[in-house]
Amino acid sequence: MTLDEARAGEPVRIVDILLESSRLQAIRLGIVPGAVVTVVQQLSRGPVIIGVGASKIALGRALARSVVVIPAQDF
């Protein structure tokens, strides 16, 4: 599944970032393969808000669609 498909409150582990341009943007935000993030809020047609450590980050849908995740407990 991708980050934009994850449910709010669900901790997920980043597996891959599909697009090269998105990968560079995600890495700058601390979103790297192996990291566990929590989906804080899914805004309808808007950004996906995630918790990364003590920070909250709003990701655009295009970036969220390119981040492949699995439920954190499946790792």
PDB file of N, H, CA, C and O in Angstrom:
ATOM      1  N   MET A   1       0.848  -1.177   0.000  1.00  0.00           N
ATOM      2  CA  MET A   1       0.000   0.000   0.000  1.00  0.00           C
ATOM      3  C   MET A   1       0.888   1.233   0.000  1.00  0.00           C
ATOM      4  O   MET A   1       2.080   1.148   0.298  1.00  0.00           O
ATOM      5  N   THR A   2       0.320   2.355  -0.328  1.00  0.00           N
ATOM      6  H   THR A   2      -0.648   2.425  -0.570  1.00  0.00           H
ATOM      7  CA  THR A   2       1.071   3.605  -0.303  1.00  0.00           C
ATOM      8  C   THR A   2       0.603   4.452   0.875  1.00  0.00           C
ATOM      9  O   THR A   2      -0.444   4.191   1.467  1.00  0.00           O
ATOM     10  N   LEU A   3       1.377   5.448   1.198  1.00  0.00           N
ATOM     11  H   LEU A   3       2.228   5.660   0.717  1.00  0.00           H
ATOM     12  CA  LEU A   3       1.109   6.275   2.379  1.00  0.00           C
ATOM     13  C   LEU A   3      -0.262   6.948   2.315  1.00  0.00           C
ATOM     14  O   LEU A   3      -0.905   7.130   3.349  1.00  0.00           O
ATOM     15  N   ASP A   4      -0.712   7.315   1.131  1.00  0.00           N
ATOM     16  H   ASP A   4      -0.190   7.168   0.291  1.00  0.00           H
ATOM     17  CA  ASP A   4      -2.032   7.957   1.025  1.00  0.00           C
ATOM     18  C   ASP A   4      -3.177   6.979   1.256  1.00  0.00           C
ATOM     19  O   ASP A   4      -4.324   7.406   1.382  1.00  0.00           O
ATOM     20  N   GLU A   5      -2.896   5.675   1.315  1.00  0.00           N
ATOM     21  H   GLU A   5      -1.964   5.328   1.212  1.00  0.00           H
ATOM     22  CA  GLU A   5      -3.925   4.666   1.571  1.00  0.00           C
ATOM     23  C   GLU A   5      -3.975   4.231   3.040  1.00  0.00           C
ATOM     24  O   GLU A   5      -4.919   3.558   3.454  1.00  0.00           O
ATOM     25  N   ALA A   6      -2.978   4.608   3.818  1.00  0.00           N
ATOM     26  H   ALA A   6      -2.211   5.155   3.482  1.00  0.00           H
ATOM     27  CA  ALA A   6      -2.922   4.214   5.229  1.00  0.00           C
ATOM     28  C   ALA A   6      -3.976   4.964   6.031  1.00  0.00           C
ATOM     29  O   ALA A   6      -4.312   6.106   5.719  1.00  0.00           O
ATOM     30  N   ARG A   7      -4.486   4.319   7.054  1.00  0.00           N
ATOM     31  H   ARG A   7      -4.213   3.391   7.307  1.00  0.00           H
ATOM     32  CA  ARG A   7      -5.516   4.932   7.901  1.00  0.00           C
ATOM     33  C   ARG A   7      -4.891   5.829   8.965  1.00  0.00           C
ATOM     34  O   ARG A   7      -3.762   5.605   9.401  1.00  0.00           O
ATOM     35  N   ALA A   8      -5.639   6.838   9.370  1.00  0.00           N
ATOM     36  H   ALA A   8      -6.556   7.020   9.016  1.00  0.00           H
ATOM     37  CA  ALA A   8      -5.194   7.728  10.445  1.00  0.00           C
ATOM     38  C   ALA A   8      -5.000   6.929  11.722  1.00  0.00           C
ATOM     39  O   ALA A   8      -5.812   6.067  12.058  1.00  0.00           O
ATOM     40  N   GLY A   9      -3.919   7.221  12.430  1.00  0.00           N
ATOM     41  H   GLY A   9      -3.259   7.921  12.158  1.00  0.00           H
ATOM     42  CA  GLY A   9      -3.589   6.529  13.670  1.00  0.00           C
ATOM     43  C   GLY A   9      -2.771   5.280  13.461  1.00  0.00           C
ATOM     44  O   GLY A   9      -2.337   4.658  14.431  1.00  0.00           O
ATOM     45  N   GLU A  10      -2.551   4.900  12.227  1.00  0.00           N
ATOM     46  H   GLU A  10      -2.903   5.405  11.439  1.00  0.00           H
ATOM     47  CA  GLU A  10      -1.843   3.666  11.908  1.00  0.00           C
ATOM     48  C   GLU A  10      -0.336   3.916  11.761  1.00  0.00           C
ATOM     49  O   GLU A  10       0.076   4.699  10.906  1.00  0.00           O
ATOM     50  N   PRO A  11       0.488   3.259  12.586  1.00  0.00           N
ATOM     51  CA  PRO A  11       1.929   3.366  12.375  1.00  0.00           C
ATOM     52  C   PRO A  11       2.331   2.473  11.203  1.00  0.00           C
ATOM     53  O   PRO A  11       1.916   1.317  11.113  1.00  0.00           O
ATOM     54  N   VAL A  12       3.133   3.023  10.320  1.00  0.00           N
ATOM     55  H   VAL A  12       3.470   3.961  10.393  1.00  0.00           H
ATOM     56  CA  VAL A  12       3.576   2.273   9.138  1.00  0.00           C
ATOM     57  C   VAL A  12       5.091   2.408   8.983  1.00  0.00           C
ATOM     58  O   VAL A  12       5.701   3.382   9.425  1.00  0.00           O
ATOM     59  N   ARG A  13       5.668   1.405   8.346  1.00  0.00           N
ATOM     60  H   ARG A  13       5.173   0.614   7.987  1.00  0.00           H
ATOM     61  CA  ARG A  13       7.108   1.422   8.062  1.00  0.00           C
ATOM     62  C   ARG A  13       7.295   1.735   6.583  1.00  0.00           C
ATOM     63  O   ARG A  13       6.647   1.132   5.727  1.00  0.00           O
ATOM     64  N   ILE A  14       8.171   2.667   6.289  1.00  0.00           N
ATOM     65  H   ILE A  14       8.697   3.158   6.983  1.00  0.00           H
ATOM     66  CA  ILE A  14       8.480   3.044   4.909  1.00  0.00           C
ATOM     67  C   ILE A  14       9.292   1.912   4.282  1.00  0.00           C
ATOM     68  O   ILE A  14      10.306   1.481   4.830  1.00  0.00           O
ATOM     69  N   VAL A  15       8.826   1.437   3.123  1.00  0.00           N
ATOM     70  H   VAL A  15       8.002   1.787   2.678  1.00  0.00           H
ATOM     71  CA  VAL A  15       9.515   0.365   2.408  1.00  0.00           C
ATOM     72  C   VAL A  15      10.309   0.912   1.228  1.00  0.00           C
ATOM     73  O   VAL A  15      11.459   0.530   1.009  1.00  0.00           O
ATOM     74  N   ASP A  16       9.684   1.809   0.471  1.00  0.00           N
ATOM     75  H   ASP A  16       8.750   2.119   0.649  1.00  0.00           H
ATOM     76  CA  ASP A  16      10.326   2.324  -0.738  1.00  0.00           C
ATOM     77  C   ASP A  16       9.681   3.651  -1.117  1.00  0.00           C
ATOM     78  O   ASP A  16       8.561   3.958  -0.710  1.00  0.00           O
ATOM     79  N   ILE A  17      10.405   4.417  -1.895  1.00  0.00           N
ATOM     80  H   ILE A  17      11.315   4.168  -2.225  1.00  0.00           H
ATOM     81  CA  ILE A  17       9.885   5.662  -2.465  1.00  0.00           C
ATOM     82  C   ILE A  17      10.042   5.509  -3.969  1.00  0.00           C
ATOM     83  O   ILE A  17      11.161   5.429  -4.476  1.00  0.00           O
ATOM     84  N   LEU A  18       8.932   5.467  -4.678  1.00  0.00           N
ATOM     85  H   LEU A  18       8.023   5.532  -4.267  1.00  0.00           H
ATOM     86  CA  LEU A  18       8.932   5.043  -6.071  1.00  0.00           C
ATOM     87  C   LEU A  18       9.559   6.016  -7.058  1.00  0.00           C
ATOM     88  O   LEU A  18      10.318   5.597  -7.932  1.00  0.00           O
ATOM     89  N   LEU A  19       9.266   7.280  -6.941  1.00  0.00           N
ATOM     90  H   LEU A  19       8.649   7.620  -6.231  1.00  0.00           H
ATOM     91  CA  LEU A  19       9.757   8.241  -7.919  1.00  0.00           C
ATOM     92  C   LEU A  19      11.031   8.914  -7.425  1.00  0.00           C
ATOM     93  O   LEU A  19      11.118   9.319  -6.266  1.00  0.00           O
ATOM     94  N   GLU A  20      12.003   9.031  -8.297  1.00  0.00           N
ATOM     95  H   GLU A  20      11.932   8.702  -9.239  1.00  0.00           H
ATOM     96  CA  GLU A  20      13.291   9.633  -7.919  1.00  0.00           C
ATOM     97  C   GLU A  20      13.110  11.056  -7.381  1.00  0.00           C
ATOM     98  O   GLU A  20      13.699  11.410  -6.360  1.00  0.00           O
ATOM     99  N   SER A  21      12.309  11.860  -8.054  1.00  0.00           N
ATOM    100  H   SER A  21      11.831  11.572  -8.884  1.00  0.00           H
ATOM    101  CA  SER A  21      12.107  13.245  -7.584  1.00  0.00           C
ATOM    102  C   SER A  21      11.421  13.254  -6.225  1.00  0.00           C
ATOM    103  O   SER A  21      11.738  14.100  -5.388  1.00  0.00           O
ATOM    104  N   SER A  22      10.505  12.349  -5.987  1.00  0.00           N
ATOM    105  H   SER A  22      10.248  11.662  -6.666  1.00  0.00           H
ATOM    106  CA  SER A  22       9.846  12.250  -4.681  1.00  0.00           C
ATOM    107  C   SER A  22      10.806  11.731  -3.626  1.00  0.00           C
ATOM    108  O   SER A  22      10.738  12.146  -2.469  1.00  0.00           O
ATOM    109  N   ARG A  23      11.691  10.836  -4.006  1.00  0.00           N
ATOM    110  H   ARG A  23      11.747  10.499  -4.946  1.00  0.00           H
ATOM    111  CA  ARG A  23      12.654  10.261  -3.061  1.00  0.00           C
ATOM    112  C   ARG A  23      13.530  11.349  -2.451  1.00  0.00           C
ATOM    113  O   ARG A  23      13.754  11.360  -1.241  1.00  0.00           O
ATOM    114  N   LEU A  24      14.017  12.245  -3.265  1.00  0.00           N
ATOM    115  H   LEU A  24      13.835  12.237  -4.248  1.00  0.00           H
ATOM    116  CA  LEU A  24      14.872  13.320  -2.756  1.00  0.00           C
ATOM    117  C   LEU A  24      14.109  14.243  -1.816  1.00  0.00           C
ATOM    118  O   LEU A  24      14.636  14.659  -0.784  1.00  0.00           O
ATOM    119  N   GLN A  25      12.871  14.563  -2.171  1.00  0.00           N
ATOM    120  H   GLN A  25      12.443  14.225  -3.009  1.00  0.00           H
ATOM    121  CA  GLN A  25      12.044  15.424  -1.326  1.00  0.00           C
ATOM    122  C   GLN A  25      11.738  14.724  -0.002  1.00  0.00           C
ATOM    123  O   GLN A  25      11.810  15.347   1.057  1.00  0.00           O
ATOM    124  N   ALA A  26      11.400  13.446  -0.055  1.00  0.00           N
ATOM    125  H   ALA A  26      11.341  12.940  -0.916  1.00  0.00           H
ATOM    126  CA  ALA A  26      11.067  12.688   1.159  1.00  0.00           C
ATOM    127  C   ALA A  26      12.276  12.580   2.089  1.00  0.00           C
ATOM    128  O   ALA A  26      12.134  12.745   3.301  1.00  0.00           O
ATOM    129  N   ILE A  27      13.441  12.311   1.550  1.00  0.00           N
ATOM    130  H   ILE A  27      13.556  12.177   0.566  1.00  0.00           H
ATOM    131  CA  ILE A  27      14.645  12.186   2.374  1.00  0.00           C
ATOM    132  C   ILE A  27      14.923  13.492   3.112  1.00  0.00           C
ATOM    133  O   ILE A  27      15.313  13.476   4.280  1.00  0.00           O
ATOM    134  N   ARG A  28      14.727  14.603   2.448  1.00  0.00           N
ATOM    135  H   ARG A  28      14.410  14.616   1.500  1.00  0.00           H
ATOM    136  CA  ARG A  28      14.919  15.900   3.109  1.00  0.00           C
ATOM    137  C   ARG A  28      13.979  16.093   4.288  1.00  0.00           C
ATOM    138  O   ARG A  28      14.291  16.829   5.224  1.00  0.00           O
ATOM    139  N   LEU A  29      12.819  15.425   4.244  1.00  0.00           N
ATOM    140  H   LEU A  29      12.565  14.827   3.484  1.00  0.00           H
ATOM    141  CA  LEU A  29      11.839  15.531   5.323  1.00  0.00           C
ATOM    142  C   LEU A  29      12.028  14.450   6.397  1.00  0.00           C
ATOM    143  O   LEU A  29      11.276  14.405   7.371  1.00  0.00           O
ATOM    144  N   GLY A  30      13.030  13.582   6.218  1.00  0.00           N
ATOM    145  H   GLY A  30      13.640  13.618   5.427  1.00  0.00           H
ATOM    146  CA  GLY A  30      13.267  12.518   7.187  1.00  0.00           C
ATOM    147  C   GLY A  30      12.463  11.263   6.924  1.00  0.00           C
ATOM    148  O   GLY A  30      12.371  10.391   7.788  1.00  0.00           O
ATOM    149  N   ILE A  31      11.884  11.162   5.747  1.00  0.00           N
ATOM    150  H   ILE A  31      11.959  11.870   5.045  1.00  0.00           H
ATOM    151  CA  ILE A  31      11.093   9.997   5.364  1.00  0.00           C
ATOM    152  C   ILE A  31      11.995   9.096   4.532  1.00  0.00           C
ATOM    153  O   ILE A  31      12.199   9.328   3.341  1.00  0.00           O
ATOM    154  N   VAL A  32      12.528   8.074   5.173  1.00  0.00           N
ATOM    155  H   VAL A  32      12.362   7.885   6.141  1.00  0.00           H
ATOM    156  CA  VAL A  32      13.495   7.198   4.521  1.00  0.00           C
ATOM    157  C   VAL A  32      13.065   5.741   4.708  1.00  0.00           C
ATOM    158  O   VAL A  32      12.386   5.425   5.685  1.00  0.00           O
ATOM    159  N   PRO A  33      13.452   4.844   3.782  1.00  0.00           N
ATOM    160  CA  PRO A  33      13.118   3.438   3.955  1.00  0.00           C
ATOM    161  C   PRO A  33      13.594   2.920   5.311  1.00  0.00           C
ATOM    162  O   PRO A  33      14.715   3.185   5.744  1.00  0.00           O
ATOM    163  N   GLY A  34      12.704   2.174   5.966  1.00  0.00           N
ATOM    164  H   GLY A  34      11.793   1.959   5.614  1.00  0.00           H
ATOM    165  CA  GLY A  34      12.985   1.637   7.294  1.00  0.00           C
ATOM    166  C   GLY A  34      12.410   2.468   8.420  1.00  0.00           C
ATOM    167  O   GLY A  34      12.237   1.964   9.530  1.00  0.00           O
ATOM    168  N   ALA A  35      12.109   3.733   8.161  1.00  0.00           N
ATOM    169  H   ALA A  35      12.250   4.143   7.260  1.00  0.00           H
ATOM    170  CA  ALA A  35      11.564   4.612   9.201  1.00  0.00           C
ATOM    171  C   ALA A  35      10.109   4.251   9.492  1.00  0.00           C
ATOM    172  O   ALA A  35       9.362   3.857   8.596  1.00  0.00           O
ATOM    173  N   VAL A  36       9.726   4.389  10.744  1.00  0.00           N
ATOM    174  H   VAL A  36      10.332   4.709  11.472  1.00  0.00           H
ATOM    175  CA  VAL A  36       8.325   4.204  11.139  1.00  0.00           C
ATOM    176  C   VAL A  36       7.717   5.583  11.331  1.00  0.00           C
ATOM    177  O   VAL A  36       8.252   6.423  12.055  1.00  0.00           O
ATOM    178  N   VAL A  37       6.589   5.798  10.670  1.00  0.00           N
ATOM    179  H   VAL A  37       6.154   5.116  10.082  1.00  0.00           H
ATOM    180  CA  VAL A  37       5.858   7.052  10.789  1.00  0.00           C
ATOM    181  C   VAL A  37       4.416   6.724  11.158  1.00  0.00           C
ATOM    182  O   VAL A  37       3.956   5.601  10.950  1.00  0.00           O
ATOM    183  N   THR A  38       3.719   7.687  11.693  1.00  0.00           N
ATOM    184  H   THR A  38       4.092   8.599  11.862  1.00  0.00           H
ATOM    185  CA  THR A  38       2.313   7.502  12.030  1.00  0.00           C
ATOM    186  C   THR A  38       1.471   8.459  11.218  1.00  0.00           C
ATOM    187  O   THR A  38       1.747   9.657  11.164  1.00  0.00           O
ATOM    188  N   VAL A  39       0.440   7.922  10.586  1.00  0.00           N
ATOM    189  H   VAL A  39       0.216   6.948  10.630  1.00  0.00           H
ATOM    190  CA  VAL A  39      -0.495   8.773   9.862  1.00  0.00           C
ATOM    191  C   VAL A  39      -1.351   9.473  10.907  1.00  0.00           C
ATOM    192  O   VAL A  39      -2.076   8.823  11.660  1.00  0.00           O
ATOM    193  N   VAL A  40      -1.268  10.785  10.951  1.00  0.00           N
ATOM    194  H   VAL A  40      -0.680  11.313  10.339  1.00  0.00           H
ATOM    195  CA  VAL A  40      -2.013  11.580  11.921  1.00  0.00           C
ATOM    196  C   VAL A  40      -3.393  11.914  11.377  1.00  0.00           C
ATOM    197  O   VAL A  40      -4.392  11.804  12.088  1.00  0.00           O
ATOM    198  N   GLN A  41      -3.444  12.322  10.114  1.00  0.00           N
ATOM    199  H   GLN A  41      -2.633  12.411   9.537  1.00  0.00           H
ATOM    200  CA  GLN A  41      -4.715  12.733   9.529  1.00  0.00           C
ATOM    201  C   GLN A  41      -4.653  12.599   8.020  1.00  0.00           C
ATOM    202  O   GLN A  41      -3.639  12.910   7.395  1.00  0.00           O
ATOM    203  N   GLN A  42      -5.752  12.130   7.442  1.00  0.00           N
ATOM    204  H   GLN A  42      -6.576  11.877   7.950  1.00  0.00           H
ATOM    205  CA  GLN A  42      -5.931  12.079   5.992  1.00  0.00           C
ATOM    206  C   GLN A  42      -6.971  13.136   5.643  1.00  0.00           C
ATOM    207  O   GLN A  42      -8.142  12.992   5.992  1.00  0.00           O
ATOM    208  N   LEU A  43      -6.562  14.172   4.972  1.00  0.00           N
ATOM    209  H   LEU A  43      -5.611  14.289   4.688  1.00  0.00           H
ATOM    210  CA  LEU A  43      -7.506  15.216   4.574  1.00  0.00           C
ATOM    211  C   LEU A  43      -8.059  14.889   3.197  1.00  0.00           C
ATOM    212  O   LEU A  43      -7.300  14.578   2.279  1.00  0.00           O
ATOM    213  N   SER A  44      -9.355  14.955   3.049  1.00  0.00           N
ATOM    214  H   SER A  44      -9.972  15.208   3.795  1.00  0.00           H
ATOM    215  CA  SER A  44      -9.996  14.633   1.782  1.00  0.00           C
ATOM    216  C   SER A  44      -9.432  15.503   0.661  1.00  0.00           C
ATOM    217  O   SER A  44      -9.535  16.729   0.694  1.00  0.00           O
ATOM    218  N   ARG A  45      -8.847  14.856  -0.312  1.00  0.00           N
ATOM    219  H   ARG A  45      -8.763  13.860  -0.339  1.00  0.00           H
ATOM    220  CA  ARG A  45      -8.245  15.533  -1.472  1.00  0.00           C
ATOM    221  C   ARG A  45      -7.136  16.508  -1.103  1.00  0.00           C
ATOM    222  O   ARG A  45      -6.677  17.280  -1.945  1.00  0.00           O
ATOM    223  N   GLY A  46      -6.712  16.473   0.138  1.00  0.00           N
ATOM    224  H   GLY A  46      -7.085  15.846   0.821  1.00  0.00           H
ATOM    225  CA  GLY A  46      -5.653  17.370   0.588  1.00  0.00           C
ATOM    226  C   GLY A  46      -4.450  16.583   1.039  1.00  0.00           C
ATOM    227  O   GLY A  46      -4.278  15.426   0.655  1.00  0.00           O
ATOM    228  N   PRO A  47      -3.622  17.194   1.845  1.00  0.00           N
ATOM    229  CA  PRO A  47      -2.396  16.525   2.267  1.00  0.00           C
ATOM    230  C   PRO A  47      -2.643  15.381   3.252  1.00  0.00           C
ATOM    231  O   PRO A  47      -3.693  15.281   3.886  1.00  0.00           O
ATOM    232  N   VAL A  48      -1.640  14.539   3.345  1.00  0.00           N
ATOM    233  H   VAL A  48      -0.787  14.620   2.830  1.00  0.00           H
ATOM    234  CA  VAL A  48      -1.595  13.487   4.354  1.00  0.00           C
ATOM    235  C   VAL A  48      -0.660  14.006   5.440  1.00  0.00           C
ATOM    236  O   VAL A  48       0.484  14.361   5.159  1.00  0.00           O
ATOM    237  N   ILE A  49      -1.138  14.052   6.667  1.00  0.00           N
ATOM    238  H   ILE A  49      -2.068  13.763   6.896  1.00  0.00           H
ATOM    239  CA  ILE A  49      -0.322  14.556   7.764  1.00  0.00           C
ATOM    240  C   ILE A  49       0.238  13.360   8.519  1.00  0.00           C
ATOM    241  O   ILE A  49      -0.509  12.486   8.960  1.00  0.00           O
ATOM    242  N   ILE A  50       1.566  13.330   8.663  1.00  0.00           N
ATOM    243  H   ILE A  50       2.172  14.040   8.305  1.00  0.00           H
ATOM    244  CA  ILE A  50       2.215  12.210   9.338  1.00  0.00           C
ATOM    245  C   ILE A  50       3.050  12.715  10.504  1.00  0.00           C
ATOM    246  O   ILE A  50       3.478  13.869  10.532  1.00  0.00           O
ATOM    247  N   GLY A  51       3.267  11.844  11.446  1.00  0.00           N
ATOM    248  H   GLY A  51       2.919  10.907  11.423  1.00  0.00           H
ATOM    249  CA  GLY A  51       4.174  12.124  12.543  1.00  0.00           C
ATOM    250  C   GLY A  51       5.484  11.403  12.291  1.00  0.00           C
ATOM    251  O   GLY A  51       5.507  10.187  12.098  1.00  0.00           O
ATOM    252  N   VAL A  52       6.567  12.149  12.293  1.00  0.00           N
ATOM    253  H   VAL A  52       6.549  13.137  12.450  1.00  0.00           H
ATOM    254  CA  VAL A  52       7.912  11.592  12.140  1.00  0.00           C
ATOM    255  C   VAL A  52       8.686  12.029  13.367  1.00  0.00           C
ATOM    256  O   VAL A  52       9.062  13.195  13.487  1.00  0.00           O
ATOM    257  N   GLY A  53       8.924  11.096  14.279  1.00  0.00           N
ATOM    258  H   GLY A  53       8.618  10.149  14.181  1.00  0.00           H
ATOM    259  CA  GLY A  53       9.544  11.472  15.546  1.00  0.00           C
ATOM    260  C   GLY A  53       8.631  12.445  16.265  1.00  0.00           C
ATOM    261  O   GLY A  53       7.446  12.164  16.441  1.00  0.00           O
ATOM    262  N   ALA A  54       9.163  13.581  16.682  1.00  0.00           N
ATOM    263  H   ALA A  54      10.126  13.809  16.539  1.00  0.00           H
ATOM    264  CA  ALA A  54       8.372  14.592  17.394  1.00  0.00           C
ATOM    265  C   ALA A  54       7.741  15.609  16.441  1.00  0.00           C
ATOM    266  O   ALA A  54       7.042  16.521  16.883  1.00  0.00           O
ATOM    267  N   SER A  55       7.984  15.458  15.143  1.00  0.00           N
ATOM    268  H   SER A  55       8.552  14.717  14.785  1.00  0.00           H
ATOM    269  CA  SER A  55       7.485  16.430  14.158  1.00  0.00           C
ATOM    270  C   SER A  55       6.235  15.924  13.462  1.00  0.00           C
ATOM    271  O   SER A  55       6.003  14.720  13.360  1.00  0.00           O
ATOM    272  N   LYS A  56       5.440  16.860  12.989  1.00  0.00           N
ATOM    273  H   LYS A  56       5.627  17.839  13.072  1.00  0.00           H
ATOM    274  CA  LYS A  56       4.301  16.546  12.134  1.00  0.00           C
ATOM    275  C   LYS A  56       4.568  17.203  10.782  1.00  0.00           C
ATOM    276  O   LYS A  56       4.965  18.366  10.705  1.00  0.00           O
ATOM    277  N   ILE A  57       4.344  16.440   9.731  1.00  0.00           N
ATOM    278  H   ILE A  57       4.021  15.495   9.794  1.00  0.00           H
ATOM    279  CA  ILE A  57       4.642  16.911   8.382  1.00  0.00           C
ATOM    280  C   ILE A  57       3.425  16.689   7.501  1.00  0.00           C
ATOM    281  O   ILE A  57       2.818  15.619   7.531  1.00  0.00           O
ATOM    282  N   ALA A  58       3.067  17.697   6.718  1.00  0.00           N
ATOM    283  H   ALA A  58       3.560  18.567   6.694  1.00  0.00           H
ATOM    284  CA  ALA A  58       1.983  17.570   5.742  1.00  0.00           C
ATOM    285  C   ALA A  58       2.606  17.242   4.394  1.00  0.00           C
ATOM    286  O   ALA A  58       3.435  17.993   3.880  1.00  0.00           O
ATOM    287  N   LEU A  59       2.198  16.112   3.827  1.00  0.00           N
ATOM    288  H   LEU A  59       1.524  15.501   4.244  1.00  0.00           H
ATOM    289  CA  LEU A  59       2.706  15.682   2.522  1.00  0.00           C
ATOM    290  C   LEU A  59       1.612  15.829   1.481  1.00  0.00           C
ATOM    291  O   LEU A  59       0.459  15.473   1.727  1.00  0.00           O
ATOM    292  N   GLY A  60       1.966  16.343   0.340  1.00  0.00           N
ATOM    293  H   GLY A  60       2.903  16.632   0.140  1.00  0.00           H
ATOM    294  CA  GLY A  60       1.021  16.401  -0.769  1.00  0.00           C
ATOM    295  C   GLY A  60       0.671  14.993  -1.226  1.00  0.00           C
ATOM    296  O   GLY A  60       1.435  14.052  -1.010  1.00  0.00           O
ATOM    297  N   ARG A  61      -0.482  14.857  -1.853  1.00  0.00           N
ATOM    298  H   ARG A  61      -1.103  15.621  -2.028  1.00  0.00           H
ATOM    299  CA  ARG A  61      -0.947  13.540  -2.308  1.00  0.00           C
ATOM    300  C   ARG A  61       0.034  12.873  -3.272  1.00  0.00           C
ATOM    301  O   ARG A  61       0.231  11.660  -3.195  1.00  0.00           O
ATOM    302  N   ALA A  62       0.647  13.626  -4.166  1.00  0.00           N
ATOM    303  H   ALA A  62       0.488  14.611  -4.228  1.00  0.00           H
ATOM    304  CA  ALA A  62       1.576  13.027  -5.129  1.00  0.00           C
ATOM    305  C   ALA A  62       2.753  12.368  -4.408  1.00  0.00           C
ATOM    306  O   ALA A  62       3.149  11.254  -4.753  1.00  0.00           O
ATOM    307  N   LEU A  63       3.302  13.044  -3.425  1.00  0.00           N
ATOM    308  H   LEU A  63       2.981  13.949  -3.146  1.00  0.00           H
ATOM    309  CA  LEU A  63       4.409  12.468  -2.659  1.00  0.00           C
ATOM    310  C   LEU A  63       3.915  11.274  -1.855  1.00  0.00           C
ATOM    311  O   LEU A  63       4.574  10.234  -1.834  1.00  0.00           O
ATOM    312  N   ALA A  64       2.767  11.402  -1.193  1.00  0.00           N
ATOM    313  H   ALA A  64       2.231  12.246  -1.211  1.00  0.00           H
ATOM    314  CA  ALA A  64       2.228  10.300  -0.384  1.00  0.00           C
ATOM    315  C   ALA A  64       1.939   9.069  -1.240  1.00  0.00           C
ATOM    316  O   ALA A  64       2.104   7.943  -0.770  1.00  0.00           O
ATOM    317  N   ARG A  65       1.509   9.264  -2.494  1.00  0.00           N
ATOM    318  H   ARG A  65       1.375  10.178  -2.876  1.00  0.00           H
ATOM    319  CA  ARG A  65       1.238   8.142  -3.396  1.00  0.00           C
ATOM    320  C   ARG A  65       2.508   7.419  -3.832  1.00  0.00           C
ATOM    321  O   ARG A  65       2.444   6.271  -4.272  1.00  0.00           O
ATOM    322  N   SER A  66       3.637   8.063  -3.717  1.00  0.00           N
ATOM    323  H   SER A  66       3.689   8.996  -3.359  1.00  0.00           H
ATOM    324  CA  SER A  66       4.881   7.433  -4.162  1.00  0.00           C
ATOM    325  C   SER A  66       5.629   6.745  -3.024  1.00  0.00           C
ATOM    326  O   SER A  66       6.674   6.139  -3.258  1.00  0.00           O
ATOM    327  N   VAL A  67       5.112   6.826  -1.792  1.00  0.00           N
ATOM    328  H   VAL A  67       4.263   7.319  -1.602  1.00  0.00           H
ATOM    329  CA  VAL A  67       5.775   6.218  -0.630  1.00  0.00           C
ATOM    330  C   VAL A  67       5.084   4.888  -0.318  1.00  0.00           C
ATOM    331  O   VAL A  67       3.927   4.863   0.101  1.00  0.00           O
ATOM    332  N   VAL A  68       5.804   3.789  -0.528  1.00  0.00           N
ATOM    333  H   VAL A  68       6.744   3.809  -0.868  1.00  0.00           H
ATOM    334  CA  VAL A  68       5.277   2.446  -0.267  1.00  0.00           C
ATOM    335  C   VAL A  68       5.513   2.112   1.195  1.00  0.00           C
ATOM    336  O   VAL A  68       6.622   2.274   1.703  1.00  0.00           O
ATOM    337  N   VAL A  69       4.461   1.640   1.881  1.00  0.00           N
ATOM    338  H   VAL A  69       3.560   1.508   1.469  1.00  0.00           H
ATOM    339  CA  VAL A  69       4.532   1.343   3.308  1.00  0.00           C
ATOM    340  C   VAL A  69       3.910  -0.012   3.615  1.00  0.00           C
ATOM    341  O   VAL A  69       3.143  -0.558   2.823  1.00  0.00           O
ATOM    342  N   ILE A  70       4.259  -0.542   4.787  1.00  0.00           N
ATOM    343  H   ILE A  70       4.882  -0.099   5.431  1.00  0.00           H
ATOM    344  CA  ILE A  70       3.591  -1.719   5.332  1.00  0.00           C
ATOM    345  C   ILE A  70       3.229  -1.382   6.780  1.00  0.00           C
ATOM    346  O   ILE A  70       3.865  -0.522   7.389  1.00  0.00           O
ATOM    347  N   PRO A  71       2.213  -2.052   7.336  1.00  0.00           N
ATOM    348  CA  PRO A  71       1.938  -1.822   8.753  1.00  0.00           C
ATOM    349  C   PRO A  71       3.188  -2.115   9.576  1.00  0.00           C
ATOM    350  O   PRO A  71       3.883  -3.100   9.327  1.00  0.00           O
ATOM    351  N   ALA A  72       3.469  -1.271  10.540  1.00  0.00           N
ATOM    352  H   ALA A  72       2.905  -0.470  10.741  1.00  0.00           H
ATOM    353  CA  ALA A  72       4.712  -1.389  11.320  1.00  0.00           C
ATOM    354  C   ALA A  72       4.824  -2.732  12.009  1.00  0.00           C
ATOM    355  O   ALA A  72       5.932  -3.252  12.139  1.00  0.00           O
ATOM    356  N   GLN A  73       3.719  -3.319  12.459  1.00  0.00           N
ATOM    357  H   GLN A  73       2.819  -2.897  12.354  1.00  0.00           H
ATOM    358  CA  GLN A  73       3.790  -4.588  13.154  1.00  0.00           C
ATOM    359  C   GLN A  73       4.117  -5.754  12.224  1.00  0.00           C
ATOM    360  O   GLN A  73       4.466  -6.831  12.707  1.00  0.00           O
ATOM    361  N   ASP A  74       4.015  -5.573  10.899  1.00  0.00           N
ATOM    362  H   ASP A  74       3.732  -4.698  10.507  1.00  0.00           H
ATOM    363  CA  ASP A  74       4.315  -6.651   9.962  1.00  0.00           C
ATOM    364  C   ASP A  74       5.810  -6.800   9.698  1.00  0.00           C
ATOM    365  O   ASP A  74       6.226  -7.742   9.023  1.00  0.00           O
ATOM    366  N   PHE A  75       6.608  -5.897  10.216  1.00  0.00           N
ATOM    367  H   PHE A  75       6.270  -5.133  10.765  1.00  0.00           H
ATOM    368  CA  PHE A  75       8.041  -5.911   9.912  1.00  0.00           C
ATOM    369  C   PHE A  75       8.782  -6.803  10.875  1.00  0.00           C
ATOM    370  O   PHE A  75      10.001  -6.940  10.776  1.00  0.00           O
TER     371      PHE A  75
END
